[in-house]
């Protein structure tokens, strides 16, 4: 045995939880929005941020993905990188969603579940030819991460 200090799972989880919390704070995302985007409760989110070992690893991974962290705990270098669910969805960034949510004020933000619900309920009103690649990617990520959009011809 070498003289190196032994790193425990608890040490790793505490460090991981701290990095997750730091990323959430850096993105200026509140606990409720982050928990909702990850499909976990606020209590579970706080337990993850403390590095509690009794929390399911899936909760850690879902939270990391929602906050744009990869499994190496590095922030994504490219803002246009896909594959994670944003904590908040800005209507102004998605023209079709903005048209569907016409009743909301300009600059409004939606949670991922709210956005998916709007897409699902109003799929028949979407101009499929006008969907740009960014909005199509958002729909795909929401569908894969949170559930199926009723129309299969996305």
N, C-alpha and C positions, 0 to 999 in steps of 0.2 A: 504494500500500500504506500502511496506517495504522500507527501506532506501537504498536498493541495486541500483546501477546505471543501467539505462536501456540500453540494448545492441540493437542497431538498425541493420536492414538488411544491411545497408551500411557498418557498422563496420565489420560485418561478411564477406561480400564480399571482403572488402579490405584485411582482414586477409587471406582469401582463395586465393586471387590473389597473395599475397606475398608468400604464401607457394608454389603455383604453380610455380612462378618465381624461388624461391629458389631451387626447385626440378629440374627444367630445367637447371639451372646453375650448380647444383651439378652433373648432368649427362653429363655436357659439351655439351649440345645440343643447336645449334643455333636456333634463332627464326623461320627462314624459314623452317628448318627441322621439328621442333615441330608443326608448323602450318600445314604443309603438312601432317604429320602423323595423325593429328586430323581432317583433312578435313575442316579447317577454314582458313581465310586469316591472313596474318601477322598483319594487323591492328586490327583485332578482337583479336588475341593473345595478343597484347599489351594492349588492352582495358580490357581483362580478368585479366591480371597481375596487372592492376591498380585497379581492383575491381569495375568496372563500372556496376551499376545495370541495365542498359539498354541492356546489352548483354544477349542473350538467354541462359538459364541454360544448354541447350544441348551443347553449346560451352564449358562451364566450364567442364562438365562431359567428353566430348570427349577429351579435353586436359588432364584432370586428368588421364584418362585411357591410353592415349598414353605415358604419363610420368611415368606410374606405380604407380599412387596414387589411393587409394581406397576412397570411399565416406566419410570415417572417417578422411581423410587427413593424414593417416599414410602411410609411404613408405612400400612397400611389403617386408616382412622379408626374403622370400625365392626367390632367383633369378630364380629358375626353375618354379615359379608359372606362370600359363598360364592365358589367358583371356585379355591381353592387347596387343596393336600393338606397336612394338618397333619403336622408332623414326628413327633409322638407322638399316639396316640389313647387317651384315658382311657376305660376300660371303663365307669366309673360314669356317663359322659355319654351312653351309648347303650344303652338297656335291652335291645333285641333282641340286640345283640352280647354284652352281659353274660350273657344267658341261654345263648347259644351257647358262650361261653367259660367255662362254669360251673366248670371245674377251676382257673381262675386265681384268685389272691387278690383280695380287694376292694381297689380302688385301683390295680390293675395297669394298665400301659400297653403298648400294642402299636405296632409299626411299621405304616405303611400297608400294606405287603405282607402282614404277618401278618393284619391285619384283613380285607383282601380275601380272603385264603385261607380264613379262617374263614367269611366270608359265602358264598363259592363252594361250599365243601364241605358246608355245612349249610343251603343255601337252602331246601330242602324243609321245614325245621323252623321257619322264620320265620313269625310271625303278621303277615301283610301288612297287616291292618287296624289292628294296634297300632303300626305304624311311624309315628313322628312325622316332621314335616317336616325336622327337623335330621338325624335318622338317614338319612332318604331322600336328603338332600343329600350326606351323607357317602358313601353307597353310590354315588351318581351321580358324585361327584368321583373316588372310587377307581377306579370302572369306566372313566371317561373318561381318567384320567391314567395308570393302571397296567395296564389290560386289561379285557376284558369279563367280567361276571358271567355265569355259564352260563344263568341264567334271563333271558329277554327281557321278562318281564312285571313289571318293577320299578315 
